[in-house]
């Protein structure tokens, strides 16, 4: 795992380039017609064909290099759907991020996202279920240590994802419908998100490790 300090240094150095590159894409290259599907933060292994893949990591396969903490490089009402999986927990301001996603989505557009399931984690912590948690990124054997691993991931996660909290932020931003409890690897909009389901992983469907929501503009 790359240290937080090294990542902060990378963002400090690359921020001007990422900002300019996003602006160039928005005004000169962003699609203005057809179906526009965008994945935010594909990382090293999850590039999706026939999607626009956005990430700040210029050393991996992406279509547009941008800093997802800032404005998204799309014009208003121009994107059919956004997708991200285990990305938003790394962002410092979810209200800002969801506001940007809603701005870019066409009316009726959908943002499907998933991340560490804080509700399941709290339930399993209260039940003393040490085995539900892994020992990543720090090898710990106590329930408290493993819970801390899951929630904060050595400082990589900046917020806890709870269903009620996410619903509140999305409603405040103005999404008109939030589909909650969408199981991993299933979707209410297969015409948009079927390609994404292979990316998603889960080994406990009673107490899922990932929370998945679909928010409709």
C-alpha positions in Angstrom: 0.0 0.0 0.0 1.3 3.4 -1.0 1.7 5.7 2.0 -0.6 8.7 2.6 2.4 11.0 2.6 3.5 9.8 -0.9 0.0 10.1 -2.2 -0.4 13.7 -0.9 2.9 14.6 -2.5 1.7 13.1 -5.8 -1.5 15.1 -5.7 0.4 18.3 -4.8 2.7 17.9 -7.8 0.1 16.7 -10.3 -2.9 18.9 -9.3 -2.2 21.8 -11.8 -1.9 19.2 -14.6 -5.0 17.3 -13.6 -7.0 20.6 -13.4 -5.9 21.8 -16.8 -6.4 18.4 -18.4 -10.0 18.2 -17.0 -10.8 21.6 -18.4 -9.5 20.7 -21.8 -11.5 17.5 -21.9 -14.7 19.2 -20.7 -14.6 22.0 -23.4 -13.0 20.2 -26.3 -13.3 16.4 -26.0 -16.3 15.5 -23.8 -19.1 13.8 -25.7 -22.2 15.8 -26.4 -24.4 13.1 -27.9 -25.1 9.4 -27.6 -25.0 7.3 -24.4 -22.3 8.6 -22.0 -21.2 6.2 -19.3 -18.5 7.2 -16.9 -16.5 5.2 -14.4 -14.9 7.1 -11.6 -11.7 5.7 -10.2 -11.1 2.4 -12.0 -7.7 1.9 -10.4 -5.2 -0.6 -11.6 -7.5 -3.4 -12.7 -11.0 -2.3 -13.3 -10.9 -0.4 -16.7 -14.3 -0.7 -18.5 -14.4 -0.9 -22.2 -17.0 1.4 -23.9 -17.0 3.6 -20.8 -15.1 6.8 -20.0 -12.7 5.9 -17.2 -11.5 8.8 -15.0 -8.8 8.6 -12.4 -5.9 10.7 -11.0 -3.4 7.9 -11.4 -1.6 8.7 -14.7 0.4 5.4 -14.4 -2.6 3.2 -15.1 -5.0 2.6 -18.0 -7.5 5.5 -18.1 -9.2 7.7 -20.6 -9.1 11.0 -18.7 -6.7 12.0 -15.9 -8.6 14.2 -13.4 -8.7 14.7 -9.6 -12.0 13.4 -8.5 -11.9 15.7 -5.4 -12.6 18.6 -7.8 -15.2 19.5 -10.4 -16.1 16.7 -12.8 -15.0 17.5 -16.5 -18.5 17.3 -18.0 -21.1 19.9 -19.1 -24.4 20.1 -17.3 -27.0 17.3 -18.2 -24.5 15.4 -20.4 -23.9 12.0 -18.7 -26.3 9.1 -18.7 -24.7 7.3 -15.7 -21.7 7.4 -13.3 -20.3 4.3 -11.6 -17.7 3.9 -8.8 -16.9 1.1 -6.5 -14.8 1.6 -3.3 -13.9 5.2 -4.4 -16.1 7.7 -2.6 -14.9 6.8 0.9 -11.5 8.3 -0.2 -13.0 11.7 -1.0 -13.0 14.5 1.5 -16.4 16.1 0.7 -19.3 13.8 -0.4 -21.8 16.6 -0.6 -19.6 18.4 -3.2 -19.0 15.1 -5.1 -22.6 14.2 -5.3 -23.5 17.8 -6.3 -21.1 17.5 -9.2 -22.4 14.1 -10.2 -26.0 15.4 -10.2 -25.0 18.5 -12.2 -23.5 16.3 -14.9 -26.2 13.7 -15.1 -29.0 14.0 -17.7 -32.5 14.1 -16.2 -33.2 10.5 -15.1 -29.5 9.7 -15.1 -28.2 7.4 -12.4 -25.1 7.2 -10.2 -24.4 3.7 -9.0 -21.7 3.6 -6.3 -20.5 1.2 -3.6 -18.0 1.2 -0.8 -17.3 -0.2 2.7 -20.5 -1.0 4.4 -20.5 0.9 7.7 -23.8 -0.5 8.8 -22.6 -4.1 8.5 -19.4 -3.3 10.2 -21.1 -1.8 13.2 -23.5 -4.8 13.4 -20.6 -7.3 13.2 -18.6 -5.3 15.7 -21.5 -5.3 18.2 -21.9 -9.1 17.6 -18.1 -9.7 18.3 -17.7 -11.3 14.9 -14.0 -11.0 14.5 -14.0 -13.3 11.4 -16.1 -10.9 9.4 -13.2 -8.4 9.3 -9.9 -9.0 7.6 -6.5 -8.1 9.0 -5.8 -5.6 6.2 -4.0 -3.2 6.0 -2.6 -3.7 9.5 -2.4 -7.2 11.0 -4.6 -7.1 14.1 -6.5 -9.8 16.0 -8.8 -7.8 18.2 -12.3 -6.9 17.1 -11.6 -3.2 17.8 -8.4 -3.2 15.7 -10.0 -5.0 12.8 -13.0 -2.6 13.0 -10.6 0.3 12.9 -8.9 -1.3 9.9 -12.2 -1.6 8.0 -13.5 1.9 8.7 -10.3 4.0 8.3 -7.9 1.7 6.3 -4.8 3.3 7.7 -6.1 6.8 7.0 -7.1 6.1 3.4 -10.8 6.2 4.1 -12.0 9.7 5.0 -15.6 8.9 5.9 -17.8 6.1 7.0 -20.5 5.0 4.6 -23.8 4.5 6.3 -27.1 4.0 4.5 -29.0 6.7 6.4 -26.1 9.2 6.0 -25.8 8.6 2.3 -29.5 8.9 1.8 -29.5 12.2 3.7 -26.7 13.7 1.6 -28.2 12.5 -1.7 -31.6 13.9 -0.8 -30.0 17.2 0.3 -28.2 17.4 -3.1 -31.5 16.9 -4.9 -31.5 13.3 -6.2 -35.2 12.4 -6.6 -34.8 8.7 -6.0 -32.3 6.6 -4.0 -32.5 2.9 -4.5 -31.0 1.4 -1.3 -30.1 -2.1 -0.4 -29.2 -2.9 -4.0 -27.3 -6.1 -3.7 -23.7 -6.3 -5.1 -23.7 -7.8 -8.6 -27.3 -6.9 -9.3 -28.8 -3.7 -10.6 -32.2 -2.2 -11.3 -30.8 -0.7 -14.6 -29.0 -3.6 -16.4 -29.0 -1.7 -19.6 -26.5 0.8 -18.0 -24.6 -1.2 -15.4 -24.3 -4.8 -16.5 -20.7 -4.2 -17.5 -19.9 -3.1 -14.0 -21.1 -6.2 -12.1 -18.0 -8.3 -12.8 -15.9 -5.7 -10.9 -18.0 -6.0 -7.8 -17.0 -8.6 -5.1 -18.7 -9.9 -2.1 -18.4 -13.0 0.1 -21.1 -12.4 2.7 -24.6 -11.5 1.4 -26.2 -11.7 4.9 -23.9 -8.9 6.2 -22.3 -7.6 3.0 -19.0 -5.9 3.2 -20.0 -3.4 0.5 -23.0 -1.0 0.5 -24.4 -0.3 -3.0 -26.8 2.5 -3.9 -28.3 3.8 -7.1 -29.3 7.5 -7.0 -31.5 8.9 -9.8 -31.5 12.5 -10.8 
